[in-house]
Amino acid sequence: MKTLNKSLILLIIIVIAINLSAFAQTWTENTPIPTKRWCPVSVTIGDNIYVIGGQDDGGVSIGTLEIYYPATDSWETKSSMNEDRWAPMATVVDGKIYVIGGMQGTISGNNYDAVNYVEEYNPVTDIWTIKTPMPTARGWGGCGTISGLDNKIYVIGGFAMTGYLSYDTVEVYTVETDSWSVGLSMPFERDCFMTTQIGDKIYIMGGYAGPTLTGSVLEFNPVLGTYIELEGLPIARAFGAATNNNEMVYVVGGREGNSAAFHEYNPLTNTWGNLIDMPIARDGLTTSIINDTLFAISGAEPYMGGSLFDVNESIDYQTTTSIENNSVDHGCKFFNINPNPAKMKTRISIYIPENVRQASIIVQDIRGIVYKELQILERGDCSFTIEGLSKGINFCSLIINGKKVHTERLIVVD
């Protein structure tokens, strides 16, 4: 009887431990952000998260600053930036926030472009100060900071609507002298990627390399002046968000594949792990870590009309465990989109294996709204023309058996 009781108690303890583990690995819904937005930027100071700028429900750039206090699960609105914008780059130096570049205007009629504004925010005085503009206007880039006698901010890559340019440019802002200089360019042009920094190493992940979505990951060390190619993202994507805990890198959401994806990168082993998906799939979100908790804030519904979310979800990343990667390679390939940039129509060459059940092409605008869909009935090498394209930035995606497997950025001009 004693042996039976001990066995029963042990079984109960195991069951409770499993249940607690499962509970700890769930996402938590917190107080929503007051202003829902797409492509804002966020930084942390102390135990608080500063969410800045973005694009509102009407597709118009905003300069709103809202601070989230995790300890009380509450928000506070502070002074807005002098210049509204979405997709800027931001970092913190000596307790002050620097917001650099971004996109300004409205999606409607493609009436927007990159800006080169630089603003410094003092959290103590709640005052924004205009600084020397960046030499190259751009948004959807990344940045990192190297501290020292001369604190330097490295602004990396990005995109501008004028000329539809994607940049490999790196420009360096020296805080003490309020001046700019030229840094070591990336090996190739890239924008709409995810960026985070651990020590002197800035991680550049995914995004678009020219028109092509990429999953490649670069480690940029400004001190050594080196770029190193690392293990690629489990899912190639853009418009996601990245953060770190000074040891591991975390990437959430994004456009392509699984927009709820949550991945962990270990710089010591150069390996990626798949963690528990966010409850709400989205792109154009922002993320930060406070006291072992990762927060995923705002963003938009990917490929479903671009509706914005005020959601504020969190998870204790230390309790998450890697799960199996169930991605499947269907062997489908984009051969070419030509011309690109295009004038209202273009021709697509593609390969679809015989064993694929369903294949289609969708075309979306920058907010993810699908406005064209074409079923592909042929198999093998296929080539066809898509007409009636909308001016501006578009995304042409291949859908196989209900899942998006590849995307190319398509620029449409007059």
C-alpha positions in Angstrom: 0.0 0.0 0.0 2.8 2.4 0.9 4.5 1.7 -2.4 1.3 2.3 -4.3 0.8 5.6 -2.5 4.3 6.8 -3.3 3.8 5.9 -7.0 0.5 7.7 -7.0 2.0 10.8 -5.4 4.9 10.8 -7.9 2.4 10.5 -10.8 0.4 13.5 -9.5 3.6 15.6 -9.1 4.6 14.8 -12.7 1.1 15.7 -14.1 1.1 19.0 -12.1 4.6 19.8 -13.4 3.6 19.1 -17.0 0.5 21.3 -16.6 2.4 24.1 -15.0 5.0 23.9 -17.8 2.3 24.1 -20.4 0.6 27.0 -18.6 3.9 28.9 -18.3 4.5 28.6 -22.1 1.3 30.4 -23.1 1.1 34.0 -24.3 -0.6 36.5 -22.1 -2.9 39.3 -23.2 -2.1 42.7 -21.6 -3.6 46.2 -21.7 -3.8 47.2 -25.4 -1.8 50.0 -26.8 -3.9 53.2 -26.9 -3.0 54.0 -30.5 -2.9 50.9 -32.8 -0.3 51.3 -35.5 1.8 49.6 -38.3 5.6 49.8 -38.4 6.3 51.7 -35.3 9.6 51.5 -33.5 10.2 50.7 -29.8 13.1 51.0 -27.4 13.4 50.3 -23.7 14.7 52.5 -20.9 14.8 50.9 -17.5 11.8 48.7 -17.1 9.6 50.6 -19.6 8.8 50.3 -23.3 8.6 53.4 -25.5 6.6 52.9 -28.7 7.1 55.7 -31.3 5.6 56.6 -34.6 4.0 54.3 -37.1 1.1 54.4 -39.5 -2.5 54.7 -38.5 -5.7 52.9 -39.7 -6.0 55.4 -42.5 -2.5 54.7 -43.8 -1.2 58.0 -42.6 2.1 58.5 -40.7 1.9 59.5 -37.0 4.4 60.8 -34.5 2.7 59.5 -31.3 4.8 58.4 -28.4 3.2 56.0 -25.8 5.1 54.4 -22.9 4.1 51.0 -21.5 4.8 50.2 -17.9 4.8 46.4 -17.5 4.9 46.6 -13.7 1.4 48.2 -13.6 0.2 47.0 -17.1 -0.6 50.6 -18.0 0.1 53.1 -20.8 1.0 56.8 -20.8 0.9 59.2 -23.7 3.8 61.7 -24.0 4.8 64.4 -26.5 4.7 63.4 -30.1 7.7 63.7 -32.5 8.1 67.0 -34.4 7.9 64.9 -37.6 5.4 62.1 -38.0 6.7 58.9 -39.7 6.6 55.1 -39.8 9.3 52.5 -40.2 12.1 54.8 -38.6 15.2 53.5 -37.0 15.8 54.1 -33.3 18.2 53.5 -30.4 19.1 54.8 -27.0 22.3 56.6 -26.0 22.9 57.8 -22.5 19.3 57.6 -21.6 18.0 59.6 -24.6 16.1 58.2 -27.6 17.2 58.9 -31.1 14.7 58.4 -33.9 16.2 58.5 -37.4 14.7 58.5 -40.9 11.5 56.6 -41.7 8.6 57.0 -44.2 6.3 60.0 -44.1 2.9 60.6 -45.8 -0.1 58.5 -46.7 -0.5 55.2 -48.5 -3.4 56.6 -50.5 -2.1 57.5 -53.9 1.4 56.4 -52.9 1.8 59.9 -51.5 4.7 59.1 -49.2 8.5 58.9 -49.3 11.6 58.4 -47.1 12.7 61.2 -44.8 16.1 62.0 -43.2 14.9 63.6 -40.0 16.8 63.0 -36.8 15.2 63.7 -33.4 16.4 63.2 -29.9 13.9 62.6 -27.1 14.7 63.4 -23.4 12.4 61.2 -21.2 13.1 63.4 -18.2 11.8 66.7 -19.8 9.5 65.1 -22.4 11.1 67.2 -25.1 12.0 66.3 -28.7 15.0 68.1 -30.2 15.8 68.2 -33.9 19.3 67.1 -34.8 21.4 67.2 -38.0 19.6 65.3 -40.7 20.9 61.9 -42.0 22.7 62.3 -45.4 20.5 59.6 -47.1 16.8 59.7 -46.6 15.4 56.2 -45.9 13.1 54.0 -43.9 12.7 50.3 -43.1 16.4 50.1 -42.2 18.1 49.2 -38.9 20.6 50.7 -36.5 22.9 49.9 -33.6 25.0 51.9 -31.2 28.7 51.6 -30.2 29.3 53.3 -26.9 32.6 55.0 -25.9 34.2 58.4 -25.8 32.3 59.2 -29.0 29.0 57.4 -29.0 28.2 56.4 -32.5 24.9 55.3 -34.1 25.2 53.1 -37.2 22.2 53.3 -39.5 22.1 50.4 -41.9 20.3 49.8 -45.2 16.7 50.9 -45.9 14.4 51.9 -48.7 13.2 55.1 -50.4 10.2 55.5 -52.7 11.9 58.1 -54.9 13.6 55.9 -57.5 12.4 52.8 -55.5 15.9 52.4 -54.1 17.0 49.7 -51.7 20.3 50.6 -49.9 23.4 48.9 -48.8 24.4 52.2 -47.2 25.7 52.5 -43.7 26.0 56.0 -42.2 27.4 56.9 -38.8 26.0 59.5 -36.5 28.3 60.8 -33.7 26.2 61.9 -30.8 28.6 64.3 -29.2 29.3 66.3 -32.4 25.8 65.9 -33.9 27.5 65.0 -37.2 27.4 62.2 -39.8 30.1 60.2 -41.6 30.2 57.2 -44.0 30.4 53.6 -42.6 31.2 50.2 -44.1 28.4 49.3 -46.5 26.6 45.9 -46.4 27.6 43.3 -48.9 24.3 43.8 -50.7 21.2 46.1 -50.7 18.6 45.3 -48.1 15.5 46.7 -46.5 12.4 45.8 -44.3 14.7 43.5 -42.3 14.8 42.8 -38.5 17.7 44.2 -36.4 18.9 43.8 -32.9 22.3 44.2 -31.2 24.3 42.2 -28.6 27.5 43.9 -27.5 29.4 45.2 -30.5 27.5 42.9 -32.9 24.5 44.0 -34.9 22.3 41.2 -36.3 20.6 41.9 -39.7 17.9 39.3 -40.4 15.6 38.7 -43.4 14.0 41.5 -45.4 14.3 42.2 -49.1 17.6 42.0 -51.0 16.5 44.0 -54.0 13.1 42.5 -55.1 13.7 39.2 -53.5 12.6 38.1 -50.0 15.6 36.7 -48.1 16.1 34.6 -45.0 19.8 35.4 -44.8 21.3 36.7 -41.5 24.4 38.9 -41.3 26.4 39.8 -38.2 27.9 43.3 -38.5 30.7 44.3 -36.2 31.4 48.0 -36.7 34.4 47.9 -34.3 36.2 45.2 -36.4 34.6 46.4 -39.7 33.3 42.9 -40.6 30.2 41.3 -42.0 29.7 37.5 -41.3 27.0 35.4 -42.9 25.2 33.3 -40.3 22.7 30.5 -40.3 19.5 31.8 -42.0 16.1 32.4 -40.6 13.9 29.3 -40.3 11.3 31.2 -42.4 12.4 33.9 -44.8 10.4 37.1 -44.0 10.2 40.8 -43.7 8.3 43.4 -41.6 8.9 41.3 -38.5 10.4 42.5 -35.2 13.5 41.4 -33.2 14.9 41.9 -29.7 17.4 40.1 -27.4 18.2 39.4 -23.8 22.0 40.0 -24.2 22.5 36.3 -24.9 19.8 35.1 -27.3 18.1 36.8 -30.3 14.3 36.6 -30.7 12.3 37.3 -33.9 8.5 37.5 -33.9 5.9 37.9 -36.7 6.5 39.2 -40.1 5.2 38.9 -43.6 5.6 35.5 -45.4 5.1 31.8 -44.3 3.9 31.9 -40.7 3.2 35.5 -39.6 2.7 34.2 -36.0 6.2 32.7 -35.9 8.4 33.1 -32.8 12.0 32.1 -33.2 15.1 32.0 -31.1 18.7 32.4 -32.3 21.8 31.3 -30.3 24.9 33.2 -31.4 27.2 30.8 -29.6 26.0 27.7 -31.6 24.8 29.6 -34.7 21.4 27.8 -34.5 17.7 28.7 -34.6 14.9 27.2 -32.6 11.1 27.4 -33.2 9.2 28.6 -30.2 5.4 29.0 -29.5 3.6 31.0 -32.1 1.9 34.3 -31.2 -1.9 34.0 -30.8 -2.4 36.8 -33.4 -0.4 36.6 -36.6 0.8 40.0 -37.8 3.4 42.0 -39.4 4.7 45.6 -38.9 4.7 45.0 -35.1 7.4 45.9 -32.5 8.9 43.9 -29.7 10.9 44.4 -26.5 12.1 42.4 -23.5 11.5 43.5 -19.9 12.6 41.3 -17.0 12.6 38.0 -18.8 9.3 38.8 -20.6 9.0 39.4 -24.3 6.3 41.8 -25.4 4.8 41.9 -29.0 2.9 45.1 -29.6 0.5 46.3 -32.3 1.0 45.5 -36.0 -1.3 44.6 -38.8 -3.2 41.6 -40.1 -0.9 40.2 -42.8 -2.5 39.6 -46.3 -6.1 39.9 -45.0 -6.8 43.5 -45.6 -4.2 45.1 -43.5 -6.4 45.9 -40.5 -4.4 47.2 -37.5 -4.2 45.7 -34.1 -3.9 47.3 -30.7 -2.9 44.0 -29.2 -0.2 43.8 -26.5 0.9 40.1 -26.0 3.7 38.8 -23.8 5.4 35.5 -23.0 8.1 34.4 -20.6 10.7 33.4 -23.2 12.8 31.5 -20.6 10.0 28.9 -20.2 9.5 28.3 -24.0 10.9 25.1 -25.6 11.8 24.5 -29.2 9.2 22.8 -31.3 9.4 20.8 -34.5 9.8 22.8 -37.8 7.1 21.4 -40.0 7.9 23.5 -43.1 7.8 21.7 -46.4 9.8 22.4 -49.6 7.4 21.9 -52.5 10.2 22.4 -55.1 8.4 25.4 -56.6 10.5 28.3 -57.9 10.2 31.8 -59.2 12.4 32.1 -62.3 11.8 35.7 -63.1 9.5 38.7 -62.9 10.2 40.9 -66.0 10.1 43.8 -66.2 10.5 44.9 -62.6 10.0 47.8 -62.1 6.9 47.4 -64.4 4.4 49.7 -66.1 1.0 48.3 -65.1 1.8 44.8 -66.3 4.6 42.3 -66.1 5.4 38.7 -67.0 6.1 35.9 -64.5 8.1 32.8 -65.2 7.8 30.0 -62.7 8.2 26.2 -62.1 5.4 24.1 -60.5 6.1 20.4 -59.9 3.6 17.8 -61.2 2.7 16.7 -57.7 1.4 20.1 -56.5 -2.4 20.0 -56.0 -3.1 23.7 -56.0 -1.1 26.8 -57.1 -1.9 30.4 -57.5 -0.3 33.9 -57.7 -1.6 36.8 -55.6 -0.6 40.4 -55.8 -0.9 42.7 -52.8 -0.3 46.3 -52.0 2.1 47.5 -49.3 -0.4 47.0 -46.6 -1.1 43.4 -47.6 -4.4 43.9 -49.3 -4.9 41.3 -52.1 -6.2 42.9 -55.3 -5.2 40.3 -57.9 -5.3 36.5 -57.8 -4.5 34.1 -60.6 -4.9 30.3 -60.5 -2.1 28.3 -62.1 -3.4 25.2 -63.8 -0.3 24.3 -65.7 2.6 22.3 -64.2 6.3 22.3 -65.0 7.7 25.6 -66.6 5.0 28.2 -66.7 4.9 31.8 -68.0 2.1 34.3 -68.0 1.3 38.0 -67.9 -0.4 39.9 -65.1 -2.0 43.2 -66.0 -3.8 46.0 -64.2 -1.1 46.4 -61.5 -1.3 49.3 -59.0 1.4 52.0 -58.9 3.9 51.8 -56.1 5.2 48.9 -54.0 3.5 45.5 -54.6 4.2 42.0 -53.4 3.8 39.1 -55.8 3.4 35.8 -54.0 3.2 32.1 -54.9 0.6 30.1 -53.0 1.0 26.3 -53.0 -1.7 24.1 -51.4 -3.0 27.1 -49.5 0.4 28.2 -48.1 2.6 31.1 -49.3 6.0 29.7 -50.3 7.7 32.5 -52.1 7.4 36.3 -52.5 9.0 38.9 -54.7 8.7 42.6 -54.4 7.3 44.2 -57.5 7.6 47.9 -58.2 5.0 49.5 -60.5 5.7 52.9 -62.1 3.8 55.3 -64.4 
